[in-house]
Amino acid sequence: MNTDSIFNIQTEDEFNAAALAVFKFQYTNNLVYQEFCNHLNKNIVSVTHYTDIPFLPIQFFKSKKVLIQNATPEITFSSSGTTGTVTSKHYVSSVQVYIDSYLKGFKYFYGDIRAYCVLALLPSYLEREGSSLIYMADDLIKKSEHPDSGFYLNNIEALVAKLQALEKKGAKVLLIGVSFALLDVAEQYNLNLKNTIVMETGGMKGRRKELIREELHQELQKGFGVSKIHSEYGMTELLSQAYSKGNGIFNTPPWMKILTRDPEDPLTLQAIGKTGGINVIDLANVNSCAFIATQDLGKVHQDNSFEIIGRFDNSDIRGCNLLVL
């Protein structure tokens, strides 16, 4: 299926038409998704709007090969997990679609990547294979074409020296990092960065106590000397990302949409402004599944922006578990 039209969506009607086309394609060609839809008595005839489309529980990526028929994966991304846990696997048949999605998404919110020096502080991701975030960060580093762009593992001192040197030059910097590693920097140093975007990708990854977003961002703002902390919302099972430029309010690119479902009834969508389970439509994910029910809790606002409030614990996702075949 051609993705060119997906990346050119501009209106709600165009989004709806593209979502229905992707649904028909995936219902016809993705047997795991088709079986799930049939289980709910949903099919091409009964789905007439994107709000009718069934959302596949994200747990399927742990137990099934969620991929259209006759597609050969070019790369397989896997989620992080503690020892002994089953990780999600996302079989990606076209790496170019992933590249197109994150480059166009970044440009939509932040402009040309070549305007930035990209520094990535992603130790927990660098230490394992199969991370889609590392793939994206590595490509952004390369495409920035800045001589100082690069990865940092645990060498915080070198990162801080680089940030300070770039600050003196007035260079525009994007520092993208996992929360616990950024906190390590913020607690050890007292920086005053005027030209740096600090972007957290979430997660303490078991390294530190989880903090609510307000606490985390307050600590990071203080340590880095910035007025806002930016955030990236993405996951192994998706090919697109949402971004927040502060206060934990995220926006999606035009080919991505967030809906919320009733925590007690996963087949019922919530009204705008009510807290519920996060459902993601990611139309770039055309050769896998574009309609995913995540384990995140959040709310969508009137302008289609959204915030993440937390996660379901295992006892709370019974509604989703009922749908896992």
Secondary structure, DSSP 8 states (H G I E B T S, - for coil): ---TTGGG--SHHHHHHHHHHHHHHHHHH-HHHHHHHHHTT--TTT--SGGGS--EETTHHHHS----TT---SEEEE----TT----EEEES-HHHHHHHHHHHHHHHH--GGGSEEEEE-HHHHTSS--HHHHHHHHHHHHHT-TT-EEESS-HHHHHHHHHHHHHHT--EEEEE-HHHHHHHHHH-----SSEEEEE----TTSS----HHHHHHHHHHHHT-S--EEEE--TT-S--EEESSTT-EE--TTEEEEEE-SS-TTSB--TT--EEEEEEETT-TTS-SEEEEEEEEEE-TTS-EEEEEE--GGG-HHHHTT--
